């Protein structure tokens, strides 16, 4: 019975401990993207990997009950629109597309670099949700439990 | 320079192994060796941003490829030794080598800083953007438009994947 959804008890127990740490590491990489190596793209991929970790360990149904495919696509769209609206904000407030219109702040501090932080957050949402959606679409193409919900149109 | 040559030779060996193996899972793992070699190469060239991104993307693509190829048995495809294919391949390889020899000969020496725009970015990034990480300053401020295009590419690829593998219309 237990084998049907996900992996063994050991993997599930370890996953409970590690998945939040991986998630936090992704957020750290993203928020410090303007100070240290990393940035929105790498942070987004790490977040997608943490969700993939969850899906692989607990099975598709248990993981996608928490975060549905509609939520994933909503997050991706929010990221894209957010990034584009930052670019439009540059056009609106200072007349140049993609201009860094926010105050720069003190260098080497967390709250600096104007719009770059928000660009990182937007890219982070977009990349994380997009790659996770690609994983869910590609990797569960021939899962055995897909047939049960085959009649339900997505 | 020796370590670069060693890593590049390992990557070429991994790529050839991935091409020649018949088991899909072994091919995917050999492909992972190529990606790790590329990560090490970025790290040796002092590009930690690229190394982090390459490493995590490599892990992600490895997971997706393993998940998608496990249990898939493709019949080994034997191409008959036709002389036309062979001649075409030889002509293509020779032309590629000649053009790349000429193009690479025209490039400046390895690592010599000649870039006009690049030196401008390096000089003014901190003052103009306030970002301590110059890579972020370039990709999200100076070249923000390129990043918007990249985000569009990702969006389009997600749409394409979802359109191809959607459940509606697929026969079990």
HADDOCK unambig.tbl for C-alpha pairs under 7 A between the chains (distance, minus, plus):
assign (segid A and resid 33 and name CA) (segid B and resid 136 and name CA) 6.59 0.50 0.50
assign (segid A and resid 34 and name CA) (segid B and resid 131 and name CA) 5.15 0.50 0.50
assign (segid A and resid 34 and name CA) (segid B and resid 132 and name CA) 5.90 0.50 0.50
assign (segid A and resid 34 and name CA) (segid B and resid 133 and name CA) 4.91 0.50 0.50
assign (segid A and resid 34 and name CA) (segid B and resid 136 and name CA) 5.57 0.50 0.50
assign (segid A and resid 35 and name CA) (segid B and resid 131 and name CA) 6.42 0.50 0.50
assign (segid A and resid 35 and name CA) (segid B and resid 132 and name CA) 4.84 0.50 0.50
assign (segid A and resid 35 and name CA) (segid B and resid 133 and name CA) 4.76 0.50 0.50
assign (segid A and resid 36 and name CA) (segid B and resid 133 and name CA) 5.73 0.50 0.50
assign (segid A and resid 37 and name CA) (segid B and resid 48 and name CA) 6.01 0.50 0.50
assign (segid A and resid 37 and name CA) (segid B and resid 49 and name CA) 4.72 0.50 0.50
assign (segid A and resid 37 and name CA) (segid B and resid 133 and name CA) 6.74 0.50 0.50
assign (segid A and resid 38 and name CA) (segid B and resid 49 and name CA) 5.10 0.50 0.50
assign (segid A and resid 38 and name CA) (segid B and resid 52 and name CA) 6.57 0.50 0.50
assign (segid A and resid 39 and name CA) (segid B and resid 136 and name CA) 6.81 0.50 0.50
assign (segid A and resid 42 and name CA) (segid B and resid 52 and name CA) 6.63 0.50 0.50
assign (segid A and resid 42 and name CA) (segid B and resid 53 and name CA) 4.86 0.50 0.50
assign (segid A and resid 42 and name CA) (segid B and resid 56 and name CA) 6.87 0.50 0.50
assign (segid A and resid 45 and name CA) (segid B and resid 56 and name CA) 6.37 0.50 0.50
assign (segid A and resid 45 and name CA) (segid B and resid 57 and name CA) 6.66 0.50 0.50
assign (segid A and resid 46 and name CA) (segid B and resid 56 and name CA) 6.55 0.50 0.50
assign (segid A and resid 49 and name CA) (segid B and resid 60 and name CA) 6.58 0.50 0.50
assign (segid A and resid 98 and name CA) (segid B and resid 141 and name CA) 6.92 0.50 0.50
assign (segid A and resid 98 and name CA) (segid B and resid 144 and name CA) 6.19 0.50 0.50
assign (segid A and resid 100 and name CA) (segid B and resid 141 and name CA) 6.66 0.50 0.50
assign (segid A and resid 104 and name CA) (segid B and resid 129 and name CA) 6.37 0.50 0.50
assign (segid A and resid 104 and name CA) (segid B and resid 130 and name CA) 5.29 0.50 0.50
assign (segid A and resid 105 and name CA) (segid B and resid 130 and name CA) 6.88 0.50 0.50
assign (segid A and resid 107 and name CA) (segid B and resid 130 and name CA) 5.31 0.50 0.50
assign (segid A and resid 107 and name CA) (segid B and resid 131 and name CA) 6.51 0.50 0.50
assign (segid A and resid 107 and name CA) (segid B and resid 132 and name CA) 6.54 0.50 0.50
assign (segid A and resid 108 and name CA) (segid B and resid 132 and name CA) 5.73 0.50 0.50
assign (segid A and resid 112 and name CA) (segid B and resid 130 and name CA) 6.13 0.50 0.50
assign (segid A and resid 112 and name CA) (segid B and resid 131 and name CA) 6.70 0.50 0.50
assign (segid A and resid 113 and name CA) (segid B and resid 129 and name CA) 5.36 0.50 0.50
assign (segid A and resid 113 and name CA) (segid B and resid 130 and name CA) 4.28 0.50 0.50
assign (segid A and resid 113 and name CA) (segid B and resid 131 and name CA) 4.67 0.50 0.50
assign (segid A and resid 116 and name CA) (segid B and resid 140 and name CA) 6.00 0.50 0.50
assign (segid A and resid 116 and name CA) (segid B and resid 141 and name CA) 6.78 0.50 0.50
assign (segid A and resid 119 and name CA) (segid B and resid 140 and name CA) 6.65 0.50 0.50
assign (segid A and resid 130 and name CA) (segid B and resid 158 and name CA) 6.22 0.50 0.50
assign (segid A and resid 134 and name CA) (segid B and resid 158 and name CA) 5.98 0.50 0.50
assign (segid A and resid 134 and name CA) (segid B and resid 161 and name CA) 6.57 0.50 0.50
assign (segid A and resid 135 and name CA) (segid B and resid 64 and name CA) 6.20 0.50 0.50
assign (segid A and resid 137 and name CA) (segid B and resid 162 and name CA) 6.36 0.50 0.50
assign (segid A and resid 137 and name CA) (segid B and resid 165 and name CA) 6.58 0.50 0.50
assign (segid A and resid 138 and name CA) (segid B and resid 68 and name CA) 6.67 0.50 0.50
assign (segid A and resid 139 and name CA) (segid B and resid 64 and name CA) 5.99 0.50 0.50
assign (segid A and resid 139 and name CA) (segid B and resid 67 and name CA) 5.35 0.50 0.50
assign (segid A and resid 139 and name CA) (segid B and resid 68 and name CA) 5.17 0.50 0.50
assign (segid A and resid 153 and name CA) (segid B and resid 167 and name CA) 6.62 0.50 0.50
assign (segid A and resid 153 and name CA) (segid B and resid 168 and name CA) 5.99 0.50 0.50
assign (segid A and resid 154 and name CA) (segid B and resid 167 and name CA) 6.75 0.50 0.50
